[in-house]
């Protein structure tokens, strides 16, 4: 018999993505928010609705992990900026499923952490799933597009974004932004900071039943020729304001999967990278060759009510939050272990059409 009761959900963190997650969960009749983790003392004890800028929900945020797990939720929606393996092991070992947006696709870049997560899933009879908008949703589109081909020669997912108005030094510095263009430590920064894209390459390879010889990263950088003030930091002249990273899956010396990102800031870049448009260009070279241009636009009511450009930033948070949330029913039904899009039925957007 199908599950007709809402899935009981605990939200983990109330940052930018977490706020959009809470708003989506509470607006969705197929989901019920039963608890919320907020580690900081100034958030603990407050109503979750207040924390995310909506009406009170009657759910109080807490930093008591044991109390949240005692609620026996069907799933935790896990939205920290970075994965905490110890935290995930505690949740999964308690028999609670996890859907995450925090830099997790297959877990293969976590080293021993992946094995610990797998063991926790086995011990608790729980499932771990990670997605997001990119990587995650973008790869799902490519996987589906390839099903129209009787031969696939290469899959390319190319992301382009002007991130001038995106203000997140905590996530941008690790990939090389604001480092001196001649810093000897710069070259590996993009590879380290975008390592989760290697997991995305593996995800696509697995969808094709393809065994890769290696996954490698090729990176390039561009500098700003003038000081570039951001909202909370300044990229100095001669420092990195453009980052390109291409993660490539190789078989017999040939790149068969290329997932790349090109991010730039400002108008004083050297070299002067020109972007076609923000979004992704997905290409399945094969028979037939499939081309897909994917972009994102705000709805008309958002355009009419916006007071500044910052009001549109929430779209990025929504797109990051929703792929894990829409996977909840499939993850709850899945056998224990780490699951990817290759293991689950195609996600469905339930509970989002407003009457």
C-alpha positions in Angstrom: 0.0 0.0 0.0 1.5 3.4 -0.9 2.5 5.8 1.9 -0.4 8.2 2.3 1.1 9.9 5.4 3.5 12.8 5.0 7.2 11.9 5.3 8.5 13.0 8.7 11.5 15.2 8.1 14.2 16.8 10.3 16.0 19.8 8.7 19.7 20.0 9.4 21.0 23.6 9.5 19.2 26.9 8.6 21.8 28.6 6.3 20.9 29.9 2.9 20.1 26.5 1.4 18.5 25.4 4.7 16.1 28.3 4.7 14.9 27.5 1.2 14.6 23.8 2.3 12.5 24.6 5.3 10.2 26.8 3.3 9.7 24.1 0.6 9.2 21.3 3.2 6.5 23.3 5.1 4.7 24.2 1.9 4.6 20.6 0.7 1.7 18.5 1.9 3.7 15.3 1.3 6.2 16.3 3.9 6.0 17.2 7.6 8.8 19.1 9.4 9.1 17.5 12.9 12.5 18.9 14.0 15.4 21.1 13.1 19.1 21.1 14.0 20.8 24.5 14.5 24.2 24.1 16.1 24.7 27.8 17.2 23.4 28.8 20.6 21.7 31.9 19.2 19.5 29.8 17.0 18.8 26.9 19.4 15.5 27.4 21.2 13.9 29.6 18.5 11.0 28.8 16.3 12.2 27.5 12.9 9.8 29.7 11.0 11.3 32.8 12.7 14.8 31.5 11.7 14.0 31.2 8.0 11.8 34.3 7.7 8.3 32.8 7.6 5.4 32.6 10.0 6.0 30.5 13.2 5.8 26.8 12.7 5.6 25.5 16.2 8.8 23.6 15.7 11.8 24.7 17.9 15.3 24.5 16.6 17.8 22.6 18.8 21.4 21.5 19.0 20.5 18.3 20.8 21.2 15.6 18.2 19.9 12.8 20.4 16.6 14.5 20.9 16.2 14.9 17.1 17.0 11.3 16.4 14.6 10.2 19.1 11.8 11.7 17.0 12.4 8.8 14.6 12.1 10.9 11.4 11.9 9.2 8.0 14.6 11.4 6.7 17.1 14.2 7.5 17.5 16.9 4.9 21.2 17.7 5.4 22.3 21.2 4.1 25.5 22.2 5.8 28.1 23.9 3.6 30.5 20.9 4.1 30.0 17.2 4.9 30.7 16.2 8.5 31.3 12.4 8.4 31.0 11.9 12.2 27.6 13.7 12.0 26.4 11.6 9.2 27.5 8.4 10.8 25.5 9.3 14.0 22.4 10.0 12.0 22.6 7.0 9.7 23.5 4.6 12.5 20.3 5.6 14.3 18.3 4.3 11.4 17.5 7.7 9.8 17.8 8.2 6.1 19.7 11.3 4.8 19.3 13.4 1.6 22.1 15.9 1.3 23.1 18.9 -0.7 26.5 19.2 1.0 29.1 18.2 -1.6 28.2 14.5 -1.8 27.3 12.5 -4.9 29.0 9.1 -4.4 31.3 9.8 -1.5 34.3 8.5 -3.3 36.4 11.6 -2.5 35.9 11.1 1.3 38.5 8.3 1.6 37.8 6.2 4.7 34.8 8.4 5.4 32.9 6.7 2.6 33.4 3.3 4.2 32.3 4.7 7.6 29.1 6.0 6.0 28.4 2.7 4.3 28.9 0.8 7.6 26.6 3.3 9.4 23.9 2.6 6.7 24.3 -1.1 7.2 24.1 -0.8 11.0 21.1 1.4 10.9 19.3 0.0 7.9 19.4 3.5 6.4 20.2 5.1 3.1 22.5 8.1 2.2 21.8 10.1 -1.0 23.5 13.3 -2.2 22.6 15.8 -5.0 22.2 19.5 -5.5 21.9 21.5 -8.7 25.5 21.2 -9.9 26.8 18.6 -9.5 23.6 16.5 -9.1 20.6 17.7 -11.1 22.8 18.6 -14.1 24.2 15.0 -14.3 20.6 13.6 -14.1 19.7 15.6 -17.2 22.7 14.3 -19.0 21.9 10.7 -17.9 18.4 11.0 -19.2 19.4 12.7 -22.5 21.8 9.8 -23.3 18.9 7.3 -23.2 17.9 8.7 -26.7 21.1 7.4 -28.2 22.2 4.0 -29.6 25.8 5.1 -29.4 27.5 7.6 -27.1 31.0 8.9 -27.9 31.3 11.6 -25.3 29.2 13.4 -22.7 30.0 17.0 -21.9 28.4 19.2 -19.2 29.7 22.7 -19.4 28.7 25.2 -16.7 29.2 28.9 -17.2 28.4 31.6 -14.6 29.2 35.2 -14.0 29.5 35.1 -10.2 30.2 38.8 -9.7 27.2 39.3 -7.4 27.6 35.9 -5.6 29.3 36.7 -2.3 30.6 33.5 -0.6 34.4 33.8 0.1 34.1 30.6 2.3 33.3 28.5 -0.8 35.1 30.6 -3.5 38.6 31.0 -1.9 39.1 27.2 -1.7 38.9 26.9 -5.5 41.5 29.7 -6.0 39.6 33.0 -6.1 41.7 35.9 -4.7 45.0 34.0 -4.8 47.9 35.7 -6.6 47.9 34.6 -10.2 51.6 33.7 -9.8 51.2 31.9 -6.5 53.0 28.5 -6.8 50.3 26.9 -4.7 47.5 28.0 -7.1 47.6 25.3 -9.7 46.0 22.5 -7.6 43.4 24.7 -6.0 40.6 24.3 -8.5 41.0 20.5 -8.4 40.9 20.4 -4.6 38.0 22.8 -4.3 35.8 21.1 -7.0 36.7 17.5 -6.1 33.0 16.6 -5.8 32.8 17.0 -9.6 35.0 13.9 -9.9 32.2 12.0 -8.1 29.8 13.5 -10.8 32.0 12.1 -13.5 31.8 8.7 -11.9 28.1 9.0 -11.6 27.7 9.5 -15.3 30.2 6.7 -16.1 28.2 4.3 -13.9 25.0 5.3 -15.8 26.7 4.1 -19.0 28.1 0.9 -17.4 31.5 2.3 -18.2 34.8 1.5 -16.3 37.1 4.5 -16.4 40.8 4.2 -16.5 41.2 7.5 -14.6 39.5 10.7 -13.7 41.7 13.8 -14.0 41.3 17.6 -13.6 42.5 20.3 -16.0 42.4 23.9 -14.6 42.9 27.4 -15.8 42.8 30.8 -14.1 42.3 34.4 -15.0 43.3 37.5 -13.0 41.6 40.9 -12.5 43.6 43.8 -13.7 42.0 46.1 -11.1 40.9 45.7 -7.5 37.4 44.1 -7.6 35.3 44.9 -4.5 32.7 42.3 -3.5 30.0 42.7 -0.9 32.2 41.3 1.9 35.7 41.0 0.4 37.9 42.5 -2.3 39.8 40.6 -5.0 43.0 42.5 -5.5 44.5 43.4 -8.9 46.8 40.6 -10.1 44.7 38.0 -8.1 42.4 35.3 -9.4 38.9 36.4 -10.5 38.2 33.6 -13.0 38.4 29.8 -12.4 38.0 27.0 -14.9 38.1 23.3 -13.9 37.4 20.4 -16.2 37.0 17.0 -14.7 37.5 14.3 -17.3 36.8 10.6 -17.3 39.2 8.8 -19.6 39.1 5.4 -21.3 42.0 4.2 -23.5 43.5 7.7 -23.5 40.3 9.3 -24.7 38.1 11.7 -22.7 34.6 10.2 -22.8 33.1 12.4 -20.0 33.9 16.0 -19.4 32.2 18.0 -16.6 33.5 21.5 -16.5 32.8 24.8 -14.8 33.9 28.3 -15.8 33.3 31.0 -13.2 34.2 34.7 -13.6 33.9 37.9 -11.7 33.9 41.5 -12.9 34.7 43.1 -16.3 38.5 43.4 -15.9 39.5 39.8 -16.5 42.7 38.8 -18.2 42.3 36.8 -20.3 38.9 38.2 -21.0 36.7 35.1 -20.9 33.4 35.5 -22.7 30.5 33.5 -21.5 27.6 32.6 -23.8 25.0 32.6 -20.9 24.7 31.5 -17.3 23.7 27.9 -17.0 24.8 24.6 -18.6 25.4 23.4 -22.1 24.9 19.6 -22.1 26.1 17.7 -25.2 25.8 14.0 -25.8 28.1 13.3 -28.8 26.8 10.2 -30.4 24.0 8.9 -32.6 22.2 11.1 -32.5 24.1 14.0 -31.0 21.9 15.7 -28.4 22.3 19.3 -27.4 20.7 20.9 -24.4 21.0 24.5 -23.2 19.7 24.8 -19.6 19.1 28.2 -17.9 17.0 29.5 -15.0 14.7 32.5 -14.9 12.7 34.0 -12.0 8.9 33.7 -12.2 6.9 36.9 -13.0 5.7 37.4 -9.5 9.3 37.5 -8.3 10.3 40.0 -10.9 7.4 42.3 -10.0 8.1 42.2 -6.3 11.9 42.3 -6.3 13.5 45.3 -4.6 17.1 44.5 -5.6 19.2 42.0 -7.5 19.9 40.2 -4.2 16.2 39.1 -4.1 17.0 36.8 -7.0 19.8 35.0 -5.3 17.3 32.7 -3.5 16.8 30.9 -6.9 20.2 29.4 -6.5 19.4 28.2 -3.0 16.1 26.7 -4.1 17.7 24.8 -7.0 20.3 23.4 -4.6 17.7 22.4 -2.0 15.1 20.8 -4.2 16.8 17.8 -5.9 17.5 16.1 -2.5 14.0 16.9 -1.2 12.3 15.5 -4.3 14.3 12.3 -3.8 13.0 11.7 -0.2 10.3 9.1 -1.2 12.7 7.0 -3.2 15.4 7.2 -0.6 13.1 6.1 2.2 12.0 3.1 0.1 15.6 2.3 -1.0 17.6 -0.6 0.5 20.3 0.4 3.0 23.5 1.9 1.7 24.8 4.8 -0.4 22.4 5.5 -3.3 22.8 7.7 -6.4 20.5 8.6 -9.2 21.6 5.3 -10.9 20.0 3.4 -8.0 16.7 5.3 -7.6 13.6 5.6 -9.7 13.3 8.9 -11.6 12.5 11.6 -9.0 9.1 13.2 -9.2 8.1 16.7 -8.1 5.2 15.9 -5.8 3.3 18.4 -3.7 4.6 21.5 -5.6 1.6 22.5 -7.7 -0.4 25.1 -5.9 -4.2 25.1 -6.1 
